Amino acid sequence: MESKIKIKMGPIEIEYEGSEGFLKEELPALLSAVSDLYKASGVIENPPIQEQTSQVKPVVPVSVENGDTFQGTTGSLAAILGVKSGLDLIMAAAGRLTLSLGQSTFTRSQISTEMKSASAYHKKTYMNNLTKYLNQLVKSQKLLETAKDTYALSASEKSNMESRIA
């Protein structure tokens, strides 16, 4: 069944038309991302939230007007980045934490939570291999280990990711 949703919070507006299943799985993360973006925008007002059903359009990631920051779910970033492995999904999670949520560092637990939120890409085996994957990404200097179980996206990977989502 096809569904349509339109969410507007102040200057932030998102529209999605597509499968109802995607909305059921991704709506909580989408609402959280929109809420975080709205809070970060500094606008103080009571925004309307609207919902409608029917029609079909592709998912379009939300971005801040100046284009500097990606705003969306880990799942939508994973789609843009073409995630095909656990390593790729960790990078998408790190990208969301850095580019969307503005975190310069993040914990293993936060990475795990973001990975799980991308239900279309997440596999249980990724969690079983998380330590191995994180070590590989640190050794390849895609992630920097700033403290025990605390990481940051390297400057080169951040730049690479920004250019891929622009």
C-alpha positions as CSV (number, residue, x, y, z in Angstrom):
1,M,0.0,0.0,0.0
2,E,1.3,3.5,-0.9
3,S,1.3,6.3,1.6
4,K,2.2,10.0,1.6
5,I,3.4,12.0,4.5
6,K,4.2,15.7,4.7
7,I,5.9,17.1,7.8
8,K,6.5,20.8,8.3
9,M,8.2,22.4,11.3
10,G,8.9,26.0,10.8
11,P,11.2,26.4,7.9
12,I,11.8,22.6,7.7
13,E,9.6,20.6,5.4
14,I,9.7,16.9,4.4
15,E,7.5,15.0,2.0
16,Y,7.6,11.3,1.3
17,E,5.4,9.2,-0.9
18,G,5.9,5.5,-1.2
19,S,5.5,2.2,0.7
20,E,3.6,2.1,3.9
21,G,6.1,-0.4,5.2
22,F,9.0,2.1,4.9
23,L,7.0,4.6,6.9
24,K,6.1,2.1,9.6
25,E,9.8,1.2,10.0
26,E,11.4,4.6,9.5
27,L,8.8,7.1,10.7
28,P,10.1,7.3,14.4
29,A,13.6,8.0,13.2
30,L,12.4,10.5,10.6
31,L,10.4,12.3,13.2
32,S,13.4,12.4,15.6
33,A,15.6,13.7,12.9
34,V,13.1,16.5,12.0
35,S,12.7,17.4,15.6
36,D,16.5,17.5,16.1
37,L,16.8,19.7,13.0
38,Y,14.0,22.0,14.1
39,K,15.6,22.4,17.6
40,A,19.0,23.1,15.9
41,S,17.5,25.7,13.7
42,G,16.7,27.9,16.7
43,V,13.2,28.8,15.4
44,I,10.8,29.4,18.2
45,E,7.2,28.7,17.2
46,N,4.6,26.0,17.3
47,P,5.0,24.2,13.9
48,P,2.1,22.4,12.2
49,I,2.5,18.7,11.4
50,Q,0.4,17.4,8.5
51,E,-0.3,13.9,7.2
52,Q,-2.0,12.7,4.0
53,T,-2.2,9.4,2.2
54,S,-1.9,8.2,-1.5
55,Q,0.4,8.9,-4.6
56,V,4.0,8.0,-5.2
57,K,7.3,10.0,-5.3
58,P,10.9,9.1,-4.4
59,V,12.4,9.8,-1.0
60,V,14.3,13.1,-1.1
61,P,16.8,13.7,1.8
62,V,16.3,16.9,3.7
63,S,19.2,19.4,3.8
64,V,19.8,22.7,5.5
65,E,19.2,25.5,3.0
66,N,22.9,26.4,2.7
67,G,23.6,22.7,1.8
68,D,26.4,22.4,4.4
69,T,24.7,19.8,6.6
70,F,22.9,16.6,5.7
71,Q,19.7,16.1,7.6
72,G,17.9,12.7,7.5
73,T,18.0,9.2,8.9
74,T,20.9,6.8,8.8
75,G,18.8,4.7,6.4
76,S,18.4,7.6,4.0
77,L,22.2,8.4,4.2
78,A,22.9,4.6,3.7
79,A,20.8,4.7,0.5
80,I,22.8,7.8,-0.8
81,L,26.1,6.2,0.0
82,G,25.1,2.8,-1.5
83,V,25.7,0.8,1.7
84,K,26.5,-2.9,1.0
85,S,28.4,-4.0,4.1
86,G,28.8,-3.6,7.8
87,L,31.7,-1.3,7.3
88,D,29.6,0.9,5.0
89,L,26.8,1.0,7.5
90,I,29.1,2.1,10.3
91,M,30.3,4.9,8.1
92,A,26.7,5.9,7.3
93,A,26.0,5.9,11.0
94,A,29.1,8.0,11.7
95,G,28.1,10.3,8.9
96,R,24.7,10.9,10.4
97,L,26.1,11.5,13.9
98,T,28.7,13.9,12.5
99,L,26.9,15.7,9.6
100,S,23.3,15.6,10.8
101,L,23.6,15.7,14.6
102,G,26.7,17.8,14.7
103,Q,28.6,15.5,17.0
104,S,32.4,15.7,16.7
105,T,32.8,12.4,18.6
106,F,30.4,9.5,19.2
107,T,30.4,6.3,21.2
108,R,30.3,2.7,20.1
109,S,26.8,2.5,21.6
110,Q,25.6,5.5,19.5
111,I,27.0,3.9,16.3
112,S,25.2,0.7,17.2
113,T,21.9,2.5,17.8
114,E,22.2,4.4,14.4
115,M,23.0,1.2,12.6
116,K,20.0,-0.5,14.0
117,S,17.8,2.4,13.0
118,A,18.6,1.7,9.4
119,S,16.4,-1.4,9.3
120,A,16.6,-1.8,5.5
121,Y,20.4,-2.2,5.8
122,H,21.0,-3.6,9.2
123,K,21.9,-7.3,9.7
124,K,22.4,-9.0,13.1
125,T,25.9,-10.2,11.9
126,Y,27.0,-6.6,11.7
127,M,26.6,-6.3,15.5
128,N,28.5,-9.6,16.0
129,N,31.4,-8.1,14.0
130,L,31.2,-4.6,15.3
131,T,34.6,-4.7,17.1
132,K,36.3,-6.1,14.1
133,Y,34.7,-3.5,11.8
134,L,35.6,-0.6,14.1
135,N,39.2,-1.8,14.3
136,Q,39.4,-2.0,10.5
137,L,38.0,1.5,10.1
138,V,40.5,2.9,12.7
139,K,43.4,1.1,11.0
140,S,42.3,2.5,7.6
141,Q,42.0,6.0,9.2
142,K,38.4,6.4,8.2
143,L,37.5,6.7,11.9
144,L,39.7,8.1,14.6
145,E,39.6,6.6,18.0
146,T,39.6,9.6,20.4
147,A,39.1,7.5,23.6
148,K,38.2,4.0,24.5
149,D,35.0,3.1,22.5
150,T,34.8,6.8,21.3
151,Y,35.3,7.7,17.7
152,A,35.3,10.6,15.3
153,L,34.9,10.7,11.5
154,S,38.3,11.6,9.9
155,A,38.5,14.9,8.1
156,S,39.1,13.2,4.8
157,E,36.1,10.9,5.2
158,K,33.9,13.7,6.3
159,S,34.9,15.7,3.3
160,N,34.4,12.7,1.0
161,M,31.0,12.1,2.5
162,E,29.9,15.7,2.2
163,S,30.8,15.7,-1.5
164,R,28.9,12.5,-2.1
165,I,25.7,13.8,-0.5
166,A,25.9,17.3,-2.0
